[in-house]
């Protein structure tokens, strides 16, 4: 490894000032800091952290936390395909069908990941070169999340357009990583939702019934198949007592939905890694779950006699994108509240709003995307109010 490092550093002299590739210094710096632990220390006077931790390593921890949800999402994409085309026997999945399901899902999801990273990182590199700055590391996570929060039947060109829009207008125009007001991945999904609504909602967008990249499928859809999500079923149901899915099926994730949002235990595995490493705030997560549960229970007791209002509070927690959003997007350190008290308020606001949107807006049965974006809007105000309250308390003591 030391020999490779020396060769790499020798090659890097071409990108230094006066070198023949000096105009591409941002490209070299991006790969250098990604591959190797920083070997320099800050020249500023003050407290220093004496380890190799930096933003890129923090982002990689988030990517690792997302891997379980991604892997299960790939399997579920294939599983839903086999189910839709009648390839799963009554006895259930065999080992061969299990691998077939994962293989199909892998080939279906991989193009989304490639398109997301190529588009987003391409823009990041170009902007860094124009501004003569280092390539920001924030898109390492954003590029991984975008494929996990869109339906599997979303056309790839739409994913590319939405990613470009989000990176340019939700990130770069604000100054880049660390300055964006809204979660970039959610802006990409919001762009798709409002620009191409027919490709983001309905019974035909969450299950791949045709072929995929390198895998042709001419099988007919099985009789009685429905690709609607549980919340989609509730939004169109006339019976208040309908239960489209039981708790454990929803928690295990074998239901239609966006690629990475269906499996509760895979998301909780990622949450454990984020909490153990201190990357995400447990206060924000807990506040969202507690607020959502309390709000859903209040609607159960005092709300209208509709299917979604009478949906058990614990089912709201494991259906839709609530768990995924609470763990991976609401806890974004850039766009969430930063004060300790503010995290409780911020999380409670998101948990409350997601249930209100689900219950009171039948045309939009999910709610988590809008709830988090609303929370992003108020996060700076929440922090400002918390700080002012603390200042006033100290002034009174003084």
Beta strands, then each sheet from edge to edge (+ up, - down):
end
